Amino acid sequence: MHAFLGAFRHGLKSVFTTLLFSLVGFVIVGGAYKFGETRLISFFKTHPSLLEPTIFFAIALPILSTLALFLAIIGYIAGLINRLRKRG
């Protein structure tokens, strides 16, 4: 919701900020998988109770990052239409 309102009010500046944070979310999940796979596997062997929350985090973070970016783009378009309507 904040991504939508920020893009609606402030335009592309807010969309780019949201894009940056979305990419950070993907990099965190991808980097943890790529560079820490063997470390994560050994960690989950010793602490199996943390497997489910970690999987939830690994699935939810990219989905929510994509949703925030999608809402920011929609907010930017809606704000652009609103600003053009006020001019004319």
Jmol script that loads the backbone (N, CA, C; Angstrom):
load data "model"
ATOM      1  N   MET A   1       0.816  -1.183   0.000  1.00  0.00           N
ATOM      2  CA  MET A   1       0.000   0.000   0.000  1.00  0.00           C
ATOM      3  C   MET A   1       0.866   1.256   0.000  1.00  0.00           C
ATOM      4  N   HIS A   2       1.957   1.224   0.750  1.00  0.00           N
ATOM      5  CA  HIS A   2       2.843   2.382   0.781  1.00  0.00           C
ATOM      6  C   HIS A   2       3.520   2.589  -0.561  1.00  0.00           C
ATOM      7  N   ALA A   3       3.812   1.491  -1.251  1.00  0.00           N
ATOM      8  CA  ALA A   3       4.431   1.611  -2.568  1.00  0.00           C
ATOM      9  C   ALA A   3       3.464   2.277  -3.544  1.00  0.00           C
ATOM     10  N   PHE A   4       2.198   1.922  -3.449  1.00  0.00           N
ATOM     11  CA  PHE A   4       1.185   2.516  -4.321  1.00  0.00           C
ATOM     12  C   PHE A   4       1.061   4.014  -4.054  1.00  0.00           C
ATOM     13  N   LEU A   5       0.900   4.375  -2.783  1.00  0.00           N
ATOM     14  CA  LEU A   5       0.721   5.787  -2.439  1.00  0.00           C
ATOM     15  C   LEU A   5       1.967   6.618  -2.732  1.00  0.00           C
ATOM     16  N   GLY A   6       3.131   6.043  -2.475  1.00  0.00           N
ATOM     17  CA  GLY A   6       4.357   6.767  -2.756  1.00  0.00           C
ATOM     18  C   GLY A   6       4.523   7.029  -4.237  1.00  0.00           C
ATOM     19  N   ALA A   7       4.244   6.037  -5.062  1.00  0.00           N
ATOM     20  CA  ALA A   7       4.352   6.219  -6.507  1.00  0.00           C
ATOM     21  C   ALA A   7       3.263   7.151  -7.021  1.00  0.00           C
ATOM     22  N   PHE A   8       2.099   7.098  -6.411  1.00  0.00           N
ATOM     23  CA  PHE A   8       1.006   7.981  -6.811  1.00  0.00           C
ATOM     24  C   PHE A   8       1.383   9.443  -6.558  1.00  0.00           C
ATOM     25  N   ARG A   9       1.981   9.698  -5.408  1.00  0.00           N
ATOM     26  CA  ARG A   9       2.307  11.078  -5.030  1.00  0.00           C
ATOM     27  C   ARG A   9       3.627  11.569  -5.604  1.00  0.00           C
ATOM     28  N   HIS A  10       4.655  10.709  -5.611  1.00  0.00           N
ATOM     29  CA  HIS A  10       5.994  11.175  -5.937  1.00  0.00           C
ATOM     30  C   HIS A  10       6.510  10.722  -7.300  1.00  0.00           C
ATOM     31  N   GLY A  11       5.814   9.823  -7.958  1.00  0.00           N
ATOM     32  CA  GLY A  11       6.183   9.437  -9.315  1.00  0.00           C
ATOM     33  C   GLY A  11       7.294   8.405  -9.397  1.00  0.00           C
ATOM     34  N   LEU A  12       8.126   8.560 -10.430  1.00  0.00           N
ATOM     35  CA  LEU A  12       9.140   7.560 -10.738  1.00  0.00           C
ATOM     36  C   LEU A  12      10.183   7.395  -9.644  1.00  0.00           C
ATOM     37  N   LYS A  13      10.431   8.432  -8.888  1.00  0.00           N
ATOM     38  CA  LYS A  13      11.405   8.349  -7.803  1.00  0.00           C
ATOM     39  C   LYS A  13      11.011   7.232  -6.830  1.00  0.00           C
ATOM     40  N   SER A  14       9.757   7.159  -6.508  1.00  0.00           N
ATOM     41  CA  SER A  14       9.285   6.132  -5.593  1.00  0.00           C
ATOM     42  C   SER A  14       9.252   4.759  -6.257  1.00  0.00           C
ATOM     43  N   VAL A  15       8.942   4.717  -7.549  1.00  0.00           N
ATOM     44  CA  VAL A  15       8.925   3.437  -8.267  1.00  0.00           C
ATOM     45  C   VAL A  15      10.338   2.847  -8.299  1.00  0.00           C
ATOM     46  N   PHE A  16      11.337   3.673  -8.562  1.00  0.00           N
ATOM     47  CA  PHE A  16      12.709   3.180  -8.597  1.00  0.00           C
ATOM     48  C   PHE A  16      13.178   2.713  -7.220  1.00  0.00           C
ATOM     49  N   THR A  17      12.751   3.395  -6.178  1.00  0.00           N
ATOM     50  CA  THR A  17      13.089   2.957  -4.826  1.00  0.00           C
ATOM     51  C   THR A  17      12.465   1.597  -4.533  1.00  0.00           C
ATOM     52  N   THR A  18      11.211   1.428  -4.932  1.00  0.00           N
ATOM     53  CA  THR A  18      10.540   0.148  -4.736  1.00  0.00           C
ATOM     54  C   THR A  18      11.216  -0.940  -5.556  1.00  0.00           C
ATOM     55  N   LEU A  19      11.615  -0.611  -6.779  1.00  0.00           N
ATOM     56  CA  LEU A  19      12.329  -1.573  -7.623  1.00  0.00           C
ATOM     57  C   LEU A  19      13.636  -1.992  -6.960  1.00  0.00           C
ATOM     58  N   LEU A  20      14.348  -1.042  -6.393  1.00  0.00           N
ATOM     59  CA  LEU A  20      15.609  -1.346  -5.726  1.00  0.00           C
ATOM     60  C   LEU A  20      15.390  -2.298  -4.555  1.00  0.00           C
ATOM     61  N   PHE A  21      14.392  -2.031  -3.727  1.00  0.00           N
ATOM     62  CA  PHE A  21      14.131  -2.903  -2.590  1.00  0.00           C
ATOM     63  C   PHE A  21      13.607  -4.268  -3.028  1.00  0.00           C
ATOM     64  N   SER A  22      12.878  -4.322  -4.126  1.00  0.00           N
ATOM     65  CA  SER A  22      12.434  -5.612  -4.650  1.00  0.00           C
ATOM     66  C   SER A  22      13.620  -6.435  -5.113  1.00  0.00           C
ATOM     67  N   LEU A  23      14.545  -5.799  -5.791  1.00  0.00           N
ATOM     68  CA  LEU A  23      15.742  -6.518  -6.236  1.00  0.00           C
ATOM     69  C   LEU A  23      16.579  -7.001  -5.064  1.00  0.00           C
ATOM     70  N   VAL A  24      16.627  -6.217  -4.001  1.00  0.00           N
ATOM     71  CA  VAL A  24      17.360  -6.631  -2.804  1.00  0.00           C
ATOM     72  C   VAL A  24      16.733  -7.904  -2.223  1.00  0.00           C
ATOM     73  N   GLY A  25      15.412  -7.978  -2.219  1.00  0.00           N
ATOM     74  CA  GLY A  25      14.737  -9.177  -1.723  1.00  0.00           C
ATOM     75  C   GLY A  25      15.085 -10.404  -2.543  1.00  0.00           C
ATOM     76  N   PHE A  26      15.112 -10.252  -3.858  1.00  0.00           N
ATOM     77  CA  PHE A  26      15.476 -11.376  -4.718  1.00  0.00           C
ATOM     78  C   PHE A  26      16.947 -11.762  -4.542  1.00  0.00           C
ATOM     79  N   VAL A  27      17.811 -10.782  -4.374  1.00  0.00           N
ATOM     80  CA  VAL A  27      19.237 -11.057  -4.198  1.00  0.00           C
ATOM     81  C   VAL A  27      19.497 -11.787  -2.876  1.00  0.00           C
ATOM     82  N   ILE A  28      18.771 -11.421  -1.845  1.00  0.00           N
ATOM     83  CA  ILE A  28      18.945 -12.091  -0.550  1.00  0.00           C
ATOM     84  C   ILE A  28      18.582 -13.563  -0.661  1.00  0.00           C
ATOM     85  N   VAL A  29      17.442 -13.851  -1.254  1.00  0.00           N
ATOM     86  CA  VAL A  29      17.006 -15.247  -1.366  1.00  0.00           C
ATOM     87  C   VAL A  29      17.917 -16.012  -2.331  1.00  0.00           C
ATOM     88  N   GLY A  30      18.221 -15.411  -3.473  1.00  0.00           N
ATOM     89  CA  GLY A  30      19.086 -16.084  -4.443  1.00  0.00           C
ATOM     90  C   GLY A  30      20.496 -16.275  -3.922  1.00  0.00           C
ATOM     91  N   GLY A  31      21.037 -15.276  -3.246  1.00  0.00           N
ATOM     92  CA  GLY A  31      22.380 -15.390  -2.693  1.00  0.00           C
ATOM     93  C   GLY A  31      22.466 -16.425  -1.592  1.00  0.00           C
ATOM     94  N   ALA A  32      21.437 -16.492  -0.777  1.00  0.00           N
ATOM     95  CA  ALA A  32      21.422 -17.503   0.285  1.00  0.00           C
ATOM     96  C   ALA A  32      21.402 -18.898  -0.314  1.00  0.00           C
ATOM     97  N   TYR A  33      20.692 -19.064  -1.406  1.00  0.00           N
ATOM     98  CA  TYR A  33      20.642 -20.379  -2.050  1.00  0.00           C
ATOM     99  C   TYR A  33      21.953 -20.686  -2.769  1.00  0.00           C
ATOM    100  N   LYS A  34      22.439 -19.723  -3.535  1.00  0.00           N
ATOM    101  CA  LYS A  34      23.626 -19.956  -4.367  1.00  0.00           C
ATOM    102  C   LYS A  34      24.890 -20.143  -3.535  1.00  0.00           C
ATOM    103  N   PHE A  35      25.110 -19.275  -2.568  1.00  0.00           N
ATOM    104  CA  PHE A  35      26.366 -19.289  -1.841  1.00  0.00           C
ATOM    105  C   PHE A  35      26.298 -20.020  -0.500  1.00  0.00           C
ATOM    106  N   GLY A  36      25.114 -20.268  -0.011  1.00  0.00           N
ATOM    107  CA  GLY A  36      25.025 -20.900   1.303  1.00  0.00           C
ATOM    108  C   GLY A  36      24.276 -22.207   1.314  1.00  0.00           C
ATOM    109  N   GLU A  37      24.160 -22.859   0.160  1.00  0.00           N
ATOM    110  CA  GLU A  37      23.356 -24.071   0.080  1.00  0.00           C
ATOM    111  C   GLU A  37      23.876 -25.165   1.013  1.00  0.00           C
ATOM    112  N   THR A  38      25.155 -25.469   0.958  1.00  0.00           N
ATOM    113  CA  THR A  38      25.684 -26.544   1.809  1.00  0.00           C
ATOM    114  C   THR A  38      25.632 -26.157   3.283  1.00  0.00           C
ATOM    115  N   ARG A  39      25.861 -24.882   3.551  1.00  0.00           N
ATOM    116  CA  ARG A  39      25.787 -24.410   4.938  1.00  0.00           C
ATOM    117  C   ARG A  39      24.348 -24.496   5.459  1.00  0.00           C
ATOM    118  N   LEU A  40      23.378 -24.131   4.601  1.00  0.00           N
ATOM    119  CA  LEU A  40      21.974 -24.220   5.009  1.00  0.00           C
ATOM    120  C   LEU A  40      21.555 -25.664   5.240  1.00  0.00           C
ATOM    121  N   ILE A  41      22.009 -26.564   4.384  1.00  0.00           N
ATOM    122  CA  ILE A  41      21.642 -27.973   4.550  1.00  0.00           C
ATOM    123  C   ILE A  41      22.174 -28.518   5.870  1.00  0.00           C
ATOM    124  N   SER A  42      23.412 -28.211   6.185  1.00  0.00           N
ATOM    125  CA  SER A  42      23.959 -28.691   7.462  1.00  0.00           C
ATOM    126  C   SER A  42      23.265 -28.018   8.651  1.00  0.00           C
ATOM    127  N   PHE A  43      22.872 -26.757   8.484  1.00  0.00           N
ATOM    128  CA  PHE A  43      22.150 -26.058   9.549  1.00  0.00           C
ATOM    129  C   PHE A  43      20.793 -26.704   9.796  1.00  0.00           C
ATOM    130  N   PHE A  44      20.097 -27.074   8.712  1.00  0.00           N
ATOM    131  CA  PHE A  44      18.772 -27.675   8.871  1.00  0.00           C
ATOM    132  C   PHE A  44      18.853 -29.106   9.384  1.00  0.00           C
ATOM    133  N   LYS A  45      19.982 -29.755   9.177  1.00  0.00           N
ATOM    134  CA  LYS A  45      20.148 -31.091   9.765  1.00  0.00           C
ATOM    135  C   LYS A  45      20.265 -31.006  11.285  1.00  0.00           C
ATOM    136  N   THR A  46      20.896 -29.933  11.758  1.00  0.00           N
ATOM    137  CA  THR A  46      21.022 -29.786  13.209  1.00  0.00           C
ATOM    138  C   THR A  46      19.812 -29.108  13.836  1.00  0.00           C
ATOM    139  N   HIS A  47      19.109 -28.243  13.081  1.00  0.00           N
ATOM    140  CA  HIS A  47      17.925 -27.534  13.590  1.00  0.00           C
ATOM    141  C   HIS A  47      16.755 -27.718  12.617  1.00  0.00           C
ATOM    142  N   PRO A  48      16.152 -28.890  12.588  1.00  0.00           N
ATOM    143  CA  PRO A  48      15.082 -29.125  11.611  1.00  0.00           C
ATOM    144  C   PRO A  48      13.820 -28.294  11.862  1.00  0.00           C
ATOM    145  N   SER A  49      13.651 -27.777  13.056  1.00  0.00           N
ATOM    146  CA  SER A  49      12.449 -26.991  13.344  1.00  0.00           C
ATOM    147  C   SER A  49      12.464 -25.644  12.617  1.00  0.00           C
ATOM    148  N   LEU A  50      13.611 -25.197  12.149  1.00  0.00           N
ATOM    149  CA  LEU A  50      13.698 -23.921  11.435  1.00  0.00           C
ATOM    150  C   LEU A  50      13.526 -24.057   9.927  1.00  0.00           C
ATOM    151  N   LEU A  51      13.326 -25.270   9.449  1.00  0.00           N
ATOM    152  CA  LEU A  51      13.173 -25.478   8.013  1.00  0.00           C
ATOM    153  C   LEU A  51      11.897 -24.848   7.480  1.00  0.00           C
ATOM    154  N   GLU A  52      10.790 -25.064   8.149  1.00  0.00           N
ATOM    155  CA  GLU A  52       9.510 -24.535   7.680  1.00  0.00           C
ATOM    156  C   GLU A  52       9.467 -23.007   7.661  1.00  0.00           C
ATOM    157  N   PRO A  53       9.896 -22.299   8.720  1.00  0.00           N
ATOM    158  CA  PRO A  53       9.895 -20.840   8.642  1.00  0.00           C
ATOM    159  C   PRO A  53      10.838 -20.298   7.569  1.00  0.00           C
ATOM    160  N   THR A  54      11.944 -20.979   7.337  1.00  0.00           N
ATOM    161  CA  THR A  54      12.884 -20.531   6.316  1.00  0.00           C
ATOM    162  C   THR A  54      12.295 -20.702   4.920  1.00  0.00           C
ATOM    163  N   ILE A  55      11.626 -21.810   4.682  1.00  0.00           N
ATOM    164  CA  ILE A  55      10.975 -22.022   3.386  1.00  0.00           C
ATOM    165  C   ILE A  55       9.876 -20.985   3.182  1.00  0.00           C
ATOM    166  N   PHE A  56       9.111 -20.706   4.222  1.00  0.00           N
ATOM    167  CA  PHE A  56       8.078 -19.680   4.122  1.00  0.00           C
ATOM    168  C   PHE A  56       8.693 -18.325   3.765  1.00  0.00           C
ATOM    169  N   PHE A  57       9.797 -17.977   4.416  1.00  0.00           N
ATOM    170  CA  PHE A  57      10.486 -16.719   4.138  1.00  0.00           C
ATOM    171  C   PHE A  57      11.009 -16.692   2.703  1.00  0.00           C
ATOM    172  N   ALA A  58      11.581 -17.803   2.261  1.00  0.00           N
ATOM    173  CA  ALA A  58      12.149 -17.870   0.914  1.00  0.00           C
ATOM    174  C   ALA A  58      11.075 -17.782  -0.167  1.00  0.00           C
ATOM    175  N   ILE A  59       9.861 -18.179   0.149  1.00  0.00           N
ATOM    176  CA  ILE A  59       8.763 -18.073  -0.820  1.00  0.00           C
ATOM    177  C   ILE A  59       8.070 -16.728  -0.694  1.00  0.00           C
ATOM    178  N   ALA A  60       7.846 -16.265   0.529  1.00  0.00           N
ATOM    179  CA  ALA A  60       7.073 -15.041   0.743  1.00  0.00           C
ATOM    180  C   ALA A  60       7.834 -13.780   0.328  1.00  0.00           C
ATOM    181  N   LEU A  61       9.133 -13.730   0.554  1.00  0.00           N
ATOM    182  CA  LEU A  61       9.881 -12.508   0.252  1.00  0.00           C
ATOM    183  C   LEU A  61       9.848 -12.141  -1.229  1.00  0.00           C
ATOM    184  N   PRO A  62      10.125 -13.050  -2.150  1.00  0.00           N
ATOM    185  CA  PRO A  62      10.013 -12.670  -3.571  1.00  0.00           C
ATOM    186  C   PRO A  62       8.584 -12.353  -4.007  1.00  0.00           C
ATOM    187  N   ILE A  63       7.613 -13.074  -3.470  1.00  0.00           N
ATOM    188  CA  ILE A  63       6.218 -12.803  -3.846  1.00  0.00           C
ATOM    189  C   ILE A  63       5.804 -11.412  -3.373  1.00  0.00           C
ATOM    190  N   LEU A  64       6.120 -11.073  -2.136  1.00  0.00           N
ATOM    191  CA  LEU A  64       5.743  -9.758  -1.613  1.00  0.00           C
ATOM    192  C   LEU A  64       6.535  -8.635  -2.274  1.00  0.00           C
ATOM    193  N   SER A  65       7.780  -8.903  -2.631  1.00  0.00           N
ATOM    194  CA  SER A  65       8.567  -7.901  -3.342  1.00  0.00           C
ATOM    195  C   SER A  65       7.974  -7.620  -4.718  1.00  0.00           C
ATOM    196  N   THR A  66       7.557  -8.671  -5.400  1.00  0.00           N
ATOM    197  CA  THR A  66       6.928  -8.501  -6.710  1.00  0.00           C
ATOM    198  C   THR A  66       5.599  -7.779  -6.579  1.00  0.00           C
ATOM    199  N   LEU A  67       4.833  -8.101  -5.562  1.00  0.00           N
ATOM    200  CA  LEU A  67       3.558  -7.434  -5.339  1.00  0.00           C
ATOM    201  C   LEU A  67       3.747  -5.941  -5.065  1.00  0.00           C
ATOM    202  N   ALA A  68       4.747  -5.597  -4.258  1.00  0.00           N
ATOM    203  CA  ALA A  68       5.012  -4.184  -3.980  1.00  0.00           C
ATOM    204  C   ALA A  68       5.414  -3.442  -5.250  1.00  0.00           C
ATOM    205  N   LEU A  69       6.232  -4.069  -6.079  1.00  0.00           N
ATOM    206  CA  LEU A  69       6.639  -3.434  -7.337  1.00  0.00           C
ATOM    207  C   LEU A  69       5.440  -3.270  -8.267  1.00  0.00           C
ATOM    208  N   PHE A  70       4.590  -4.274  -8.336  1.00  0.00           N
ATOM    209  CA  PHE A  70       3.382  -4.199  -9.163  1.00  0.00           C
ATOM    210  C   PHE A  70       2.466  -3.072  -8.689  1.00  0.00           C
ATOM    211  N   LEU A  71       2.284  -2.952  -7.382  1.00  0.00           N
ATOM    212  CA  LEU A  71       1.449  -1.872  -6.848  1.00  0.00           C
ATOM    213  C   LEU A  71       2.078  -0.502  -7.092  1.00  0.00           C
ATOM    214  N   ALA A  72       3.399  -0.416  -7.035  1.00  0.00           N
ATOM    215  CA  ALA A  72       4.065   0.858  -7.301  1.00  0.00           C
ATOM    216  C   ALA A  72       3.868   1.280  -8.755  1.00  0.00           C
ATOM    217  N   ILE A  73       3.949   0.338  -9.663  1.00  0.00           N
ATOM    218  CA  ILE A  73       3.735   0.667 -11.079  1.00  0.00           C
ATOM    219  C   ILE A  73       2.303   1.115 -11.314  1.00  0.00           C
ATOM    220  N   ILE A  74       1.352   0.425 -10.705  1.00  0.00           N
ATOM    221  CA  ILE A  74      -0.053   0.831 -10.835  1.00  0.00           C
ATOM    222  C   ILE A  74      -0.268   2.201 -10.213  1.00  0.00           C
ATOM    223  N   GLY A  75       0.339   2.448  -9.053  1.00  0.00           N
ATOM    224  CA  GLY A  75       0.216   3.757  -8.410  1.00  0.00           C
ATOM    225  C   GLY A  75       0.821   4.863  -9.261  1.00  0.00           C
ATOM    226  N   TYR A  76       1.945   4.591  -9.909  1.00  0.00           N
ATOM    227  CA  TYR A  76       2.561   5.591 -10.785  1.00  0.00           C
ATOM    228  C   TYR A  76       1.635   5.920 -11.957  1.00  0.00           C
ATOM    229  N   ILE A  77       1.063   4.900 -12.566  1.00  0.00           N
ATOM    230  CA  ILE A  77       0.152   5.125 -13.693  1.00  0.00           C
ATOM    231  C   ILE A  77      -1.080   5.891 -13.242  1.00  0.00           C
ATOM    232  N   ALA A  78      -1.631   5.521 -12.090  1.00  0.00           N
ATOM    233  CA  ALA A  78      -2.805   6.230 -11.577  1.00  0.00           C
ATOM    234  C   ALA A  78      -2.471   7.680 -11.248  1.00  0.00           C
ATOM    235  N   GLY A  79      -1.307   7.910 -10.652  1.00  0.00           N
ATOM    236  CA  GLY A  79      -0.889   9.277 -10.350  1.00  0.00           C
ATOM    237  C   GLY A  79      -0.632  10.083 -11.606  1.00  0.00           C
ATOM    238  N   LEU A  80      -0.075   9.447 -12.626  1.00  0.00           N
ATOM    239  CA  LEU A  80       0.162  10.125 -13.898  1.00  0.00           C
ATOM    240  C   LEU A  80      -1.161  10.542 -14.536  1.00  0.00           C
ATOM    241  N   ILE A  81      -2.131   9.663 -14.527  1.00  0.00           N
ATOM    242  CA  ILE A  81      -3.459   9.992 -15.057  1.00  0.00           C
ATOM    243  C   ILE A  81      -4.075  11.124 -14.250  1.00  0.00           C
ATOM    244  N   ASN A  82      -3.946  11.066 -12.937  1.00  0.00           N
ATOM    245  CA  ASN A  82      -4.505  12.106 -12.071  1.00  0.00           C
ATOM    246  C   ASN A  82      -3.856  13.463 -12.346  1.00  0.00           C
ATOM    247  N   ARG A  83      -2.524  13.476 -12.483  1.00  0.00           N
ATOM    248  CA  ARG A  83      -1.838  14.743 -12.756  1.00  0.00           C
ATOM    249  C   ARG A  83      -2.195  15.293 -14.138  1.00  0.00           C
ATOM    250  N   LEU A  84      -2.341  14.418 -15.120  1.00  0.00           N
ATOM    251  CA  LEU A  84      -2.721  14.875 -16.461  1.00  0.00           C
ATOM    252  C   LEU A  84      -4.157  15.394 -16.482  1.00  0.00           C
ATOM    253  N   ARG A  85      -5.010  14.796 -15.690  1.00  0.00           N
ATOM    254  CA  ARG A  85      -6.415  15.245 -15.635  1.00  0.00           C
ATOM    255  C   ARG A  85      -6.497  16.620 -14.966  1.00  0.00           C
ATOM    256  N   LYS A  86      -5.668  16.879 -13.960  1.00  0.00           N
ATOM    257  CA  LYS A  86      -5.688  18.188 -13.287  1.00  0.00           C
ATOM    258  C   LYS A  86      -5.164  19.284 -14.189  1.00  0.00           C
ATOM    259  N   ARG A  87      -4.218  18.974 -15.080  1.00  0.00           N
ATOM    260  CA  ARG A  87      -3.696  19.966 -16.001  1.00  0.00           C
ATOM    261  C   ARG A  87      -4.734  20.413 -17.023  1.00  0.00           C
ATOM    262  N   GLY A  88      -5.449  19.453 -17.564  1.00  0.00           N
ATOM    263  CA  GLY A  88      -6.355  19.750 -18.684  1.00  0.00           C
ATOM    264  C   GLY A  88      -7.713  20.016 -18.251  1.00  0.00           C
TER     265      GLY A  88
END
end "model"
wireframe off; spacefill off
backbone 0.3
color backbone group
